Amino acid sequence: MKTIFLFLLLTVTAYSQELPEYRDIKALEGKTKVYVAADTRDRETIIKELKKEPKLSIVDKPDDAEFVLAYRLTATDRTNSLLSLLTGQLDVYFTETSRVIAWSREASTSLNVPAKELAKKFLKDWRRAFIK
């Protein structure tokens, strides 16, 4: 019985160490250097949106960043031959550890690139939190 309990305790502990910790966007206060992690086209799209906010500084290397915007396409649903529904996810996390997520959203769109929509949502929330 003790062996089973110890096994379960170790399993839960190991699993919980892999789980991310979610915080509020306000955890980014004072941080302005951002690195964008995405494929080339989506990275360019996100950077174009972020450049609209002069208080953010886009850096070329993750080591120079204070936080990271990580974008990925999570699903493609082809509803017919002309229209595809794309779903993307944008996570914002601290460079010290990718386990602490300060902001995360998902968007689906058939007309625009989800990366652009998510970058706009991030900027809207960032401005609401830090620009008075």
C-alpha positions as CSV (number, residue, x, y, z in Angstrom):
1,M,0.0,0.0,0.0
2,K,2.8,2.4,0.8
3,T,4.4,1.6,-2.5
4,I,1.3,2.5,-4.4
5,F,0.9,5.7,-2.5
6,L,4.5,6.7,-3.1
7,F,4.1,5.9,-6.8
8,L,1.0,8.1,-7.1
9,L,2.6,10.9,-5.2
10,L,5.7,10.9,-7.4
11,T,3.5,10.6,-10.6
12,V,1.4,13.6,-9.6
13,T,4.5,15.6,-8.6
14,A,6.2,14.9,-11.9
15,Y,3.1,15.7,-13.9
16,S,2.5,19.0,-12.1
17,Q,6.1,20.1,-12.8
18,E,5.3,20.0,-16.5
19,L,2.1,22.0,-16.3
20,P,2.2,25.7,-17.0
21,E,1.5,28.4,-14.5
22,Y,-1.0,31.0,-15.7
23,R,-0.7,34.6,-14.6
24,D,-2.3,37.9,-15.7
25,I,-1.0,40.1,-18.4
26,K,-0.1,42.6,-15.6
27,A,2.8,40.3,-14.8
28,L,4.5,41.8,-17.8
29,E,4.7,45.2,-16.1
30,G,8.0,47.0,-16.9
31,K,8.9,44.5,-19.6
32,T,9.1,45.8,-23.1
33,K,11.6,43.6,-25.0
34,V,9.8,40.9,-26.9
35,Y,10.9,38.1,-29.1
36,V,8.4,36.6,-31.6
37,A,8.6,32.8,-32.1
38,A,6.7,31.7,-35.2
39,D,7.2,30.5,-38.7
40,T,8.6,33.2,-41.0
41,R,5.4,34.5,-42.6
42,D,3.4,34.5,-39.3
43,R,6.4,36.1,-37.4
44,E,6.5,38.9,-40.0
45,T,2.8,39.4,-39.6
46,I,2.9,39.6,-35.8
47,I,6.0,41.9,-35.8
48,K,4.2,44.3,-38.2
49,E,1.3,44.6,-35.7
50,L,3.7,44.9,-32.7
51,K,5.6,47.8,-34.4
52,K,2.4,49.8,-34.1
53,E,3.2,50.1,-30.4
54,P,6.3,52.2,-29.9
55,K,6.7,51.2,-26.2
56,L,7.5,47.6,-27.3
57,S,10.9,46.7,-28.6
58,I,11.1,43.7,-30.9
59,V,14.4,41.8,-30.5
60,D,16.1,39.3,-32.9
61,K,17.3,36.8,-30.3
62,P,15.4,35.1,-27.5
63,D,18.3,35.8,-25.1
64,D,17.7,39.6,-25.5
65,A,14.0,39.3,-24.7
66,E,12.1,39.9,-21.5
67,F,9.2,37.9,-22.8
68,V,8.2,35.8,-25.8
69,L,5.2,35.7,-28.0
70,A,4.9,32.1,-29.3
71,Y,2.5,31.6,-32.1
72,R,1.4,28.3,-33.7
73,L,-1.3,27.2,-36.0
74,T,-3.4,24.6,-34.1
75,A,-6.0,23.5,-36.7
76,T,-7.1,23.8,-40.3
77,D,-10.6,22.9,-41.1
78,R,-11.4,22.9,-44.8
79,T,-15.2,23.6,-45.0
80,N,-15.2,23.6,-48.8
81,S,-12.8,23.9,-51.7
82,L,-12.7,27.7,-51.4
83,L,-12.7,28.3,-47.7
84,S,-10.5,27.1,-44.9
85,L,-11.0,27.9,-41.2
86,L,-7.6,28.4,-39.6
87,T,-7.2,28.3,-35.8
88,G,-4.0,29.7,-34.2
89,Q,-2.8,30.1,-30.6
90,L,-0.6,32.9,-29.2
91,D,1.1,32.3,-25.8
92,V,3.1,35.0,-24.0
93,Y,5.6,33.7,-21.5
94,F,8.6,34.8,-19.6
95,T,12.0,34.0,-21.0
96,E,13.3,32.6,-17.7
97,T,10.8,29.8,-18.0
98,S,8.2,28.8,-20.6
99,R,6.1,27.3,-17.8
100,V,4.9,30.8,-16.7
101,I,2.3,32.1,-19.2
102,A,1.2,35.7,-18.8
103,W,-1.3,35.7,-21.7
104,S,-2.8,33.1,-24.0
105,R,-5.5,33.3,-26.6
106,E,-6.8,31.3,-29.5
107,A,-8.5,32.6,-32.6
108,S,-10.2,31.1,-35.6
109,T,-10.7,32.9,-38.9
110,S,-11.4,32.2,-42.5
111,L,-10.7,35.7,-43.9
112,N,-7.5,36.8,-42.1
113,V,-4.5,35.1,-40.7
114,P,-5.1,34.1,-37.1
115,A,-1.6,35.5,-36.2
116,K,-2.7,39.0,-37.1
117,E,-5.9,38.8,-35.1
118,L,-4.1,37.4,-32.1
119,A,-1.4,40.1,-32.2
120,K,-4.1,42.7,-32.3
121,K,-5.8,41.1,-29.3
122,F,-2.5,41.0,-27.4
123,L,-1.8,44.7,-28.1
124,K,-5.3,45.7,-27.1
125,D,-5.0,43.8,-23.7
126,W,-1.4,45.1,-23.3
127,R,-2.5,48.7,-23.8
128,R,-5.4,48.3,-21.5
129,A,-3.1,47.0,-18.8
130,F,-0.2,49.5,-19.2
131,I,-1.1,52.6,-21.1
132,K,-3.2,55.0,-19.2
